[in-house]
Amino acid sequence: MNIVKYIFWLVAFLMGVIAAYVVPEETMSTGAKFIFVGAWGSVLGFVFYTFCRRQIEAIENDFNEVLNKPQPKVSQFVSVRPVDEEKKNPLPPGAIPAAEALKQQPMPASIKKLDAAAVKIGFPLEAWNGFKLGILRNRPFTEVIEAMQKLMPELFPEASGVLYMYGGVQTELSQIFRFGPNVISDETVTPAECASFNTGDIVVTDYSSPEVSSGCTHLHHRPKGIAICAPIEGLEEHFGILTIQVDKLPENETKEYWQAKVSIVSAAFGLYVANQDLNMRFEQHSIRDVLTGLFNRRYMEESLNREITAANRHRSPIGIVMLYPDAIPGVQASQGRHAVEQLFWELGQRLPSYIRGEDIPCRYSDDVFCVIMPGADLNITRNRAERIRNEISQLQIAYGDGILATTLSMGVAVMPTHASDAGSLIYTAEASLQMAMQAGGNRVVLADAVMK
């Protein structure tokens, strides 16, 4: 009922807004229209509130009447047998009460064995949590593999297994790690040797069954017991194979249960590997450094080759500046890596404002930045480098309770004065930077010194 009233109020309010909109401004000014709409909404809201409040009060009154209405008395029944019932119905000669019979009856051996097996089986929660958290938090590959190596022997007791993944080529799978007492397969296999690769699903081979097929041919070292092979897949890509082999399943565990455990591990690990692969591809195709926002090295090298081609065509120079923050070792030792990253971020934000719009600022390596300056000769490149050095030397960055500050060591090279191609241009600029650092920093060194 309230929803009907609300719709009625909404329609009425919209009608008032429309009426205020269509009235010409000669009749009603814009300010008067806003006042009218506000007053109209307030009046309708008060009416809606009044109706709803009355309905709530009526419901409360009906509920109170039901509560206050006298209830009929209900007789109390006692389910306990009277004390003298045993006297009225005595047990036959030689019989004992049921409670005592249950106490005296020993527990069947099958039930005892079932309880012991249930306690023994359990689930390796600690090892599983380490593996799961590594995947959920997208930890490095080596950490996840280490957690997986710890999990597998606990999750699959008395079993042997191998994790295979592709190496440099898609025609061969290499062993990442193995576990268990037995060697079940070779260190390298081809995808065609595993049936799970062909089917794209988990393959269970029971070698004790007379109807067993040949199974996976890579399991030729120990073709006995139960073998389970699962593909490591994610985002429609195949990354590897997980193989488990056990001579005999533990008591009260079935093939279906082991297949489910293998499925959980392989699916979780497959999605993790797919996510890692996606991140790697994104980084390879990205042109920006994540921390500083400057262009990354891949884009820098592509841009330098492109600019050199244009410079050769137009017979124009190209300058390049390599720069290194001198304070990095001290900041790292006193304030930690996070403070260094904060310093890098600040440099990344300020460096573009000290150069021309056509210049290309990049993060060349972990601690070195560079600027490509198309059309800049030696004089322009040197003056631009000196300006950057002076500006950064005056920079004071608040960080916690302290201040981050640094000077710059800078190396300058120009083509064709100091180099004839991209490789030699980068080399001479890096050598000039090394000379500036070795001379104490806070200076610009030209490649002329390197040439001499």
NUNUVO-599898 format. One record per residue (C-alpha): z negated, y negated, x negated; residue in three letters. Coordinates in steps of 0.2 Angstrom, whole numbers, padded with zeros to 4 digits. Each point is the difference from the previous one (the first is absolute). Layout:
<sites>
+-------+-------+-------+------+
:     Z :     Y :     X : type :
+-------+-------+-------+------+
:     Z :     Y :     X :  Ala :
...
+-------+-------+-------+------+
</sites>
This chain:
<sites>
+-------+-------+-------+------+
:     Z :     Y :     X : type :
+-------+-------+-------+------+
:  0000 :  0000 :  0000 :  Met :
: -0004 : -0012 : -0014 :  Asn :
:  0017 :  0003 : -0008 :  Ile :
:  0008 : -0006 :  0016 :  Val :
: -0010 : -0016 :  0000 :  Lys :
:  0004 : -0003 : -0018 :  Tyr :
:  0018 :  0002 :  0003 :  Ile :
: -0001 : -0012 :  0015 :  Phe :
: -0010 : -0013 : -0011 :  Trp :
:  0014 :  0002 : -0014 :  Leu :
:  0014 : -0003 :  0012 :  Val :
: -0009 : -0015 :  0008 :  Ala :
: -0003 : -0007 : -0018 :  Phe :
:  0018 :  0002 : -0005 :  Leu :
:  0006 : -0008 :  0016 :  Met :
: -0011 : -0015 : -0004 :  Gly :
:  0007 : -0001 : -0018 :  Val :
:  0018 :  0001 :  0007 :  Ile :
: -0004 : -0014 :  0012 :  Ala :
: -0007 : -0011 : -0013 :  Ala :
:  0016 :  0004 : -0011 :  Tyr :
:  0013 : -0005 :  0013 :  Val :
: -0009 : -0016 :  0005 :  Val :
:  0010 : -0014 : -0008 :  Pro :
: -0009 : -0010 : -0014 :  Glu :
:  0003 : -0016 :  0010 :  Glu :
: -0012 :  0007 :  0014 :  Thr :
: -0012 :  0008 : -0012 :  Met :
: -0002 : -0003 : -0019 :  Ser :
: -0002 :  0015 : -0012 :  Thr :
: -0018 : -0003 : -0003 :  Gly :
: -0003 :  0000 :  0019 :  Ala :
:  0009 :  0017 :  0001 :  Lys :
: -0011 :  0007 : -0013 :  Phe :
: -0016 : -0006 :  0009 :  Ile :
:  0007 :  0007 :  0017 :  Phe :
:  0004 :  0017 : -0008 :  Val :
: -0018 :  0001 : -0008 :  Gly :
: -0008 : -0005 :  0017 :  Ala :
:  0011 :  0012 :  0010 :  Trp :
: -0005 :  0015 : -0012 :  Gly :
: -0019 : -0005 :  0001 :  Ser :
:  0000 :  0000 :  0019 :  Val :
:  0010 :  0017 :  0001 :  Leu :
: -0012 :  0007 : -0013 :  Gly :
: -0015 : -0005 :  0010 :  Phe :
:  0007 :  0007 :  0016 :  Val :
:  0004 :  0017 : -0009 :  Phe :
: -0017 :  0001 : -0008 :  Tyr :
: -0009 : -0003 :  0017 :  Thr :
:  0010 :  0014 :  0009 :  Phe :
: -0004 :  0012 : -0014 :  Cys :
: -0018 : -0004 : -0001 :  Arg :
: -0002 :  0003 :  0019 :  Arg :
:  0008 :  0017 : -0002 :  Gln :
: -0011 :  0005 : -0014 :  Ile :
: -0016 : -0006 :  0010 :  Glu :
:  0006 :  0011 :  0014 :  Ala :
:  0002 :  0015 : -0011 :  Ile :
: -0017 : -0003 : -0007 :  Glu :
: -0009 : -0001 :  0017 :  Asn :
:  0008 :  0016 :  0006 :  Asp :
: -0005 :  0009 : -0016 :  Phe :
: -0018 : -0006 :  0002 :  Asn :
: -0001 :  0006 :  0018 :  Glu :
:  0005 :  0017 : -0006 :  Val :
: -0013 :  0000 : -0013 :  Leu :
: -0014 : -0006 :  0012 :  Asn :
:  0004 :  0013 :  0013 :  Lys :
: -0014 :  0013 :  0001 :  Pro :
:  0006 :  0017 : -0006 :  Gln :
: -0004 :  0017 :  0008 :  Pro :
: -0013 :  0010 : -0008 :  Lys :
:  0006 :  0015 : -0010 :  Val :
: -0010 :  0015 : -0002 :  Ser :
: -0004 :  0005 : -0018 :  Gln :
:  0006 :  0017 : -0006 :  Phe :
: -0008 :  0009 : -0015 :  Val :
:  0011 :  0013 : -0009 :  Ser :
: -0014 :  0007 : -0009 :  Val :
: -0006 :  0018 :  0005 :  Arg :
: -0017 :  0000 :  0007 :  Pro :
: -0013 :  0007 : -0012 :  Val :
: -0005 :  0015 :  0012 :  Asp :
:  0019 :  0005 :  0002 :  Glu :
: -0002 :  0012 : -0014 :  Glu :
: -0014 :  0008 :  0009 :  Lys :
:  0010 :  0002 :  0016 :  Lys :
:  0015 :  0007 : -0010 :  Asn :
: -0007 :  0010 : -0014 :  Pro :
:  0013 :  0007 : -0013 :  Leu :
:  0004 :  0018 :  0000 :  Pro :
: -0010 :  0011 : -0012 :  Pro :
:  0006 : -0002 : -0018 :  Gly :
:  0010 : -0016 :  0003 :  Ala :
: -0003 : -0016 : -0010 :  Ile :
:  0004 : -0018 :  0005 :  Pro :
:  0017 : -0006 : -0004 :  Ala :
: -0006 : -0014 : -0012 :  Ala :
: -0009 :  0013 : -0011 :  Glu :
:  0015 :  0011 :  0000 :  Ala :
:  0011 : -0014 : -0007 :  Leu :
: -0013 : -0003 : -0013 :  Lys :
:  0000 :  0018 : -0005 :  Gln :
:  0019 :  0003 :  0001 :  Gln :
:  0008 : -0002 : -0018 :  Pro :
:  0016 : -0012 : -0001 :  Met :
:  0016 :  0009 : -0001 :  Pro :
:  0008 :  0001 : -0018 :  Ala :
:  0016 : -0007 :  0006 :  Ser :
: -0009 : -0016 :  0006 :  Ile :
: -0010 : -0002 : -0016 :  Lys :
:  0017 :  0002 : -0010 :  Lys :
:  0008 : -0013 :  0011 :  Leu :
: -0014 : -0012 : -0003 :  Asp :
:  0000 :  0003 : -0018 :  Ala :
:  0019 : -0003 : -0001 :  Ala :
: -0001 : -0016 :  0010 :  Ala :
: -0013 : -0007 : -0013 :  Val :
:  0011 :  0006 : -0014 :  Lys :
:  0016 : -0007 :  0006 :  Ile :
: -0005 : -0018 :  0004 :  Gly :
:  0012 : -0014 : -0004 :  Phe :
:  0000 : -0009 : -0017 :  Pro :
: -0004 : -0017 :  0008 :  Leu :
: -0004 : -0009 : -0017 :  Glu :
:  0016 :  0005 : -0008 :  Ala :
:  0010 : -0003 :  0015 :  Trp :
: -0007 : -0018 :  0002 :  Asn :
:  0004 : -0004 : -0018 :  Gly :
:  0018 :  0006 :  0003 :  Phe :
:  0001 : -0009 :  0017 :  Lys :
: -0007 : -0017 : -0006 :  Leu :
:  0012 :  0000 : -0015 :  Gly :
:  0014 :  0002 :  0012 :  Ile :
: -0006 : -0013 :  0013 :  Leu :
: -0004 : -0013 : -0013 :  Arg :
:  0017 :  0003 : -0009 :  Asn :
: -0008 :  0004 : -0016 :  Arg :
:  0011 :  0003 : -0016 :  Pro :
:  0009 :  0017 : -0001 :  Phe :
: -0010 :  0007 : -0014 :  Thr :
: -0017 : -0003 :  0010 :  Glu :
:  0007 :  0008 :  0016 :  Val :
:  0007 :  0015 : -0010 :  Ile :
: -0017 :  0002 : -0009 :  Glu :
: -0009 :  0000 :  0017 :  Ala :
:  0013 :  0013 :  0007 :  Met :
: -0003 :  0011 : -0015 :  Gln :
: -0019 :  0000 :  0004 :  Lys :
:  0003 :  0003 :  0019 :  Leu :
:  0012 :  0015 : -0001 :  Met :
: -0011 :  0014 : -0008 :  Pro :
: -0014 : -0005 :  0013 :  Glu :
:  0012 : -0001 :  0015 :  Leu :
:  0009 :  0017 : -0005 :  Phe :
: -0013 :  0011 : -0008 :  Pro :
:  0006 :  0015 : -0011 :  Glu :
:  0018 : -0007 :  0002 :  Ala :
:  0012 : -0006 : -0013 :  Ser :
:  0012 : -0014 :  0002 :  Gly :
:  0013 : -0012 : -0007 :  Val :
:  0005 : -0018 :  0004 :  Leu :
:  0018 : -0003 : -0004 :  Tyr :
:  0009 : -0017 :  0000 :  Met :
:  0017 : -0007 : -0005 :  Tyr :
:  0001 : -0007 : -0018 :  Gly :
:  0015 : -0010 : -0006 :  Gly :
:  0013 :  0009 :  0010 :  Val :
:  0000 :  0007 :  0018 :  Gln :
:  0006 :  0017 : -0006 :  Thr :
: -0016 :  0006 : -0008 :  Glu :
: -0018 :  0000 :  0005 :  Leu :
: -0014 : -0001 : -0013 :  Ser :
: -0018 :  0006 :  0001 :  Gln :
: -0012 : -0014 :  0002 :  Ile :
: -0015 :  0011 :  0000 :  Phe :
: -0006 :  0018 :  0004 :  Arg :
: -0016 :  0008 :  0005 :  Phe :
: -0008 :  0017 :  0003 :  Gly :
: -0002 :  0016 : -0011 :  Pro :
:  0019 :  0006 :  0001 :  Asn :
:  0017 : -0007 : -0006 :  Val :
:  0011 :  0001 :  0015 :  Ile :
:  0015 : -0009 : -0005 :  Ser :
:  0010 : -0008 : -0014 :  Asp :
: -0004 : -0018 : -0007 :  Glu :
:  0017 : -0006 :  0007 :  Thr :
:  0010 :  0006 :  0015 :  Val :
:  0015 : -0005 :  0010 :  Thr :
: -0001 : -0006 :  0018 :  Pro :
:  0011 :  0015 :  0005 :  Ala :
: -0013 :  0012 : -0006 :  Glu :
: -0013 : -0005 :  0014 :  Cys :
:  0004 :  0004 :  0018 :  Ala :
: -0010 : -0015 :  0006 :  Ser :
:  0013 : -0012 : -0008 :  Phe :
:  0014 :  0008 :  0010 :  Asn :
: -0010 :  0001 :  0016 :  Thr :
: -0009 : -0017 : -0002 :  Gly :
: -0016 :  0009 :  0007 :  Asp :
: -0015 :  0010 : -0006 :  Ile :
:  0005 :  0018 : -0004 :  Val :
: -0013 :  0014 :  0001 :  Val :
:  0004 :  0017 : -0009 :  Thr :
: -0011 :  0015 :  0003 :  Asp :
:  0004 :  0012 : -0014 :  Tyr :
: -0011 :  0014 :  0008 :  Ser :
:  0012 :  0000 :  0016 :  Ser :
:  0014 :  0013 : -0001 :  Pro :
:  0011 : -0012 :  0008 :  Glu :
: -0002 : -0013 : -0013 :  Val :
:  0016 : -0008 : -0006 :  Ser :
:  0003 : -0005 : -0018 :  Ser :
: -0010 : -0016 :  0002 :  Gly :
:  0001 : -0014 : -0013 :  Cys :
:  0008 :  0006 : -0016 :  Thr :
: -0010 : -0011 : -0011 :  His :
: -0016 :  0010 :  0004 :  Leu :
:  0007 :  0015 : -0010 :  His :
: -0016 :  0000 : -0011 :  His :
: -0012 :  0006 :  0014 :  Arg :
:  0009 :  0006 :  0015 :  Pro :
: -0015 :  0006 :  0009 :  Lys :
: -0012 : -0004 :  0014 :  Gly :
:  0003 : -0016 :  0009 :  Ile :
:  0011 : -0015 : -0006 :  Ala :
:  0002 : -0017 :  0008 :  Ile :
:  0013 : -0013 : -0005 :  Cys :
:  0000 : -0017 :  0007 :  Ala :
:  0012 : -0014 : -0004 :  Pro :
: -0007 : -0017 : -0006 :  Ile :
:  0010 : -0012 :  0011 :  Glu :
: -0002 : -0018 :  0008 :  Gly :
:  0012 : -0012 :  0008 :  Leu :
:  0014 :  0013 :  0000 :  Glu :
:  0000 :  0003 : -0019 :  Glu :
: -0005 :  0015 : -0009 :  His :
: -0011 : -0002 : -0015 :  Phe :
: -0007 :  0017 : -0005 :  Gly :
: -0008 :  0017 :  0005 :  Ile :
: -0018 :  0006 :  0002 :  Leu :
: -0001 :  0019 : -0002 :  Thr :
: -0016 :  0010 :  0004 :  Ile :
: -0002 :  0019 : -0004 :  Gln :
: -0015 :  0011 :  0004 :  Val :
: -0002 :  0019 : -0002 :  Asp :
: -0012 :  0001 :  0015 :  Lys :
: -0006 : -0013 :  0012 :  Leu :
: -0018 : -0003 :  0001 :  Pro :
: -0010 :  0009 :  0015 :  Glu :
:  0002 : -0009 :  0017 :  Asn :
:  0015 : -0011 : -0006 :  Glu :
:  0017 :  0003 :  0006 :  Thr :
:  0018 : -0004 : -0006 :  Lys :
:  0001 : -0013 :  0014 :  Glu :
: -0016 : -0009 : -0007 :  Tyr :
:  0007 :  0000 : -0018 :  Trp :
:  0017 : -0006 :  0006 :  Gln :
: -0009 : -0015 :  0010 :  Ala :
: -0010 : -0005 : -0016 :  Lys :
:  0016 :  0000 : -0011 :  Val :
:  0009 : -0010 :  0014 :  Ser :
: -0014 : -0013 :  0000 :  Ile :
:  0000 : -0002 : -0019 :  Val :
:  0019 :  0000 : -0003 :  Ser :
:  0002 : -0012 :  0015 :  Ala :
: -0013 : -0013 : -0007 :  Ala :
:  0006 :  0001 : -0017 :  Phe :
:  0019 : -0001 :  0005 :  Gly :
: -0004 : -0016 :  0009 :  Leu :
: -0009 : -0007 : -0015 :  Tyr :
:  0014 :  0004 : -0012 :  Val :
:  0013 : -0008 :  0012 :  Ala :
: -0011 : -0016 :  0001 :  Asn :
: -0001 :  0000 : -0019 :  Gln :
:  0019 :  0002 : -0001 :  Asp :
:  0003 : -0014 :  0013 :  Leu :
: -0012 : -0012 : -0010 :  Asn :
:  0009 :  0004 : -0016 :  Met :
:  0017 : -0003 :  0008 :  Arg :
: -0006 : -0016 :  0007 :  Phe :
: -0006 : -0006 : -0017 :  Glu :
:  0016 :  0004 : -0008 :  Gln :
:  0010 : -0009 :  0013 :  His :
: -0011 : -0015 :  0001 :  Ser :
:  0004 : -0016 : -0010 :  Ile :
: -0017 : -0007 :  0001 :  Arg :
: -0016 :  0003 : -0010 :  Asp :
: -0014 :  0005 :  0012 :  Val :
: -0014 : -0010 : -0009 :  Leu :
:  0008 : -0016 : -0005 :  Thr :
:  0015 : -0001 :  0012 :  Gly :
:  0012 : -0004 : -0014 :  Leu :
:  0015 :  0010 : -0003 :  Phe :
: -0003 :  0017 : -0008 :  Asn :
:  0008 :  0007 : -0016 :  Arg :
:  0014 :  0009 :  0008 :  Arg :
:  0006 : -0015 :  0009 :  Tyr :
: -0002 : -0010 : -0016 :  Met :
:  0011 :  0012 : -0010 :  Glu :
:  0013 :  0000 :  0014 :  Glu :
:  0000 : -0019 :  0002 :  Ser :
:  0001 : -0003 : -0019 :  Leu :
:  0016 :  0011 : -0001 :  Asn :
:  0007 : -0009 :  0015 :  Arg :
: -0003 : -0017 : -0008 :  Glu :
:  0007 :  0005 : -0017 :  Ile :
:  0016 :  0005 :  0009 :  Thr :
:  0001 : -0017 :  0008 :  Ala :
: -0005 : -0009 : -0016 :  Ala :
:  0014 :  0009 : -0010 :  Asn :
:  0012 : -0004 :  0013 :  Arg :
: -0005 : -0019 :  0001 :  His :
: -0005 : -0001 : -0019 :  Arg :
: -0017 : -0006 :  0004 :  Ser :
: -0017 :  0004 : -0008 :  Pro :
: -0014 :  0010 :  0007 :  Ile :
: -0019 : -0003 : -0006 :  Gly :
: -0014 :  0013 :  0002 :  Ile :
: -0018 : -0003 : -0002 :  Val :
: -0013 :  0013 : -0003 :  Met :
: -0019 : -0005 :  0003 :  Leu :
: -0016 :  0009 : -0002 :  Tyr :
: -0017 : -0006 :  0006 :  Pro :
: -0011 : -0001 : -0015 :  Asp :
: -0017 :  0002 :  0009 :  Ala :
:  0004 :  0018 :  0007 :  Ile :
: -0010 :  0010 : -0013 :  Pro :
: -0016 : -0012 :  0002 :  Gly :
:  0001 :  0000 :  0019 :  Val :
:  0003 :  0019 :  0001 :  Gln :
: -0016 :  0002 : -0011 :  Ala :
: -0011 : -0012 :  0008 :  Ser :
:  0005 :  0000 :  0019 :  Gln :
:  0010 :  0015 :  0002 :  Gly :
:  0018 :  0005 :  0006 :  Arg :
: -0002 : -0008 :  0017 :  His :
: -0002 : -0017 : -0009 :  Ala :
:  0016 :  0003 : -0010 :  Val :
:  0009 :  0004 :  0016 :  Glu :
: -0006 : -0016 :  0008 :  Gln :
:  0006 : -0009 : -0015 :  Leu :
:  0017 :  0008 :  0001 :  Phe :
:  0001 : -0004 :  0019 :  Trp :
: -0004 : -0019 : -0004 :  Glu :
:  0014 :  0000 : -0013 :  Leu :
:  0012 :  0008 :  0012 :  Gly :
: -0004 : -0014 :  0013 :  Gln :
:  0002 : -0014 : -0013 :  Arg :
:  0014 :  0005 : -0011 :  Leu :
:  0014 : -0004 :  0012 :  Pro :
: -0005 : -0018 :  0002 :  Ser :
:  0002 : -0003 : -0019 :  Tyr :
:  0018 :  0005 : -0001 :  Ile :
:  0017 : -0004 :  0008 :  Arg :
:  0005 :  0008 :  0017 :  Gly :
:  0014 :  0010 : -0009 :  Glu :
: -0012 :  0007 : -0012 :  Asp :
: -0006 :  0018 :  0002 :  Ile :
: -0019 :  0003 : -0003 :  Pro :
: -0004 :  0019 : -0002 :  Cys :
: -0014 :  0011 : -0005 :  Arg :
:  0007 :  0009 : -0015 :  Tyr :
: -0014 :  0012 : -0003 :  Ser :
: -0019 :  0003 :  0004 :  Asp :
: -0005 : -0016 : -0011 :  Asp :
:  0016 : -0009 : -0003 :  Val :
:  0010 : -0012 :  0011 :  Phe :
:  0018 : -0006 : -0003 :  Cys :
:  0011 : -0014 :  0006 :  Val :
:  0019 :  0001 :  0000 :  Ile :
:  0008 : -0017 : -0001 :  Met :
:  0019 :  0000 :  0004 :  Pro :
:  0010 : -0014 : -0008 :  Gly :
: -0015 : -0006 : -0011 :  Ala :
:  0003 : -0003 : -0018 :  Asp :
: -0013 :  0001 : -0014 :  Leu :
: -0006 : -0018 :  0003 :  Asn :
: -0002 :  0002 :  0019 :  Ile :
: -0008 :  0018 : -0002 :  Thr :
: -0013 : -0006 : -0013 :  Arg :
: -0005 : -0016 :  0010 :  Asn :
: -0002 :  0011 :  0016 :  Arg :
: -0011 :  0012 : -0010 :  Ala :
: -0011 : -0014 : -0007 :  Glu :
: -0002 : -0007 :  0017 :  Arg :
: -0006 :  0017 :  0007 :  Ile :
: -0012 :  0002 : -0015 :  Arg :
: -0008 : -0017 :  0003 :  Asn :
: -0002 :  0002 :  0019 :  Glu :
: -0008 :  0017 : -0002 :  Ile :
: -0011 : -0005 : -0014 :  Ser :
: -0008 : -0013 :  0012 :  Gln :
: -0002 :  0013 :  0014 :  Leu :
: -0018 :  0003 :  0006 :  Gln :
: -0002 :  0014 :  0012 :  Ile :
: -0017 :  0003 :  0010 :  Ala :
: -0005 :  0019 : -0001 :  Tyr :
: -0017 :  0005 :  0007 :  Gly :
: -0013 : -0010 : -0010 :  Asp :
:  0012 : -0003 : -0015 :  Gly :
:  0017 : -0008 : -0004 :  Ile :
:  0016 :  0009 : -0005 :  Leu :
:  0011 : -0010 : -0013 :  Ala :
:  0013 :  0005 : -0012 :  Thr :
:  0013 : -0006 : -0013 :  Thr :
:  0017 :  0007 : -0002 :  Leu :
:  0009 :  0008 : -0015 :  Ser :
:  0019 : -0003 :  0003 :  Met :
:  0016 :  0007 : -0007 :  Gly :
:  0017 : -0009 :  0003 :  Val :
:  0018 :  0007 : -0003 :  Ala :
:  0017 : -0007 :  0005 :  Val :
:  0017 :  0008 :  0002 :  Met :
:  0012 : -0002 : -0009 :  Pro :
: -0011 : -0009 : -0014 :  Thr :
: -0012 :  0015 : -0003 :  His :
:  0009 :  0015 :  0009 :  Ala :
:  0016 :  0006 :  0006 :  Ser :
: -0005 :  0012 :  0014 :  Asp :
: -0015 :  0004 :  0012 :  Ala :
: -0008 :  0012 : -0012 :  Gly :
: -0001 : -0011 : -0015 :  Ser :
: -0005 : -0015 :  0010 :  Leu :
: -0015 :  0009 :  0007 :  Ile :
: -0004 :  0007 : -0017 :  Tyr :
:  0000 : -0017 : -0009 :  Thr :
: -0010 : -0008 :  0014 :  Ala :
: -0013 :  0014 : -0002 :  Glu :
: -0001 : -0001 : -0019 :  Ala :
: -0003 : -0019 :  0002 :  Ser :
: -0014 :  0004 :  0012 :  Leu :
: -0008 :  0012 : -0012 :  Gln :
:  0001 : -0014 : -0014 :  Met :
: -0008 : -0012 :  0012 :  Ala :
: -0014 :  0012 :  0004 :  Met :
: -0003 :  0004 : -0018 :  Gln :
: -0001 : -0018 : -0005 :  Ala :
: -0015 : -0003 :  0011 :  Gly :
:  0008 : -0003 :  0017 :  Gly :
:  0002 : -0016 :  0010 :  Asn :
:  0017 : -0004 : -0007 :  Arg :
:  0018 :  0002 :  0003 :  Val :
:  0010 :  0009 : -0014 :  Val :
:  0019 : -0001 :  0000 :  Leu :
:  0011 :  0015 : -0005 :  Ala :
:  0006 : -0011 : -0015 :  Asp :
: -0015 :  0007 : -0009 :  Ala :
:  0004 :  0017 :  0004 :  Val :
:  0018 : -0002 : -0006 :  Met :
: -0006 : -0007 : -0016 :  Lys :
+-------+-------+-------+------+
</sites>
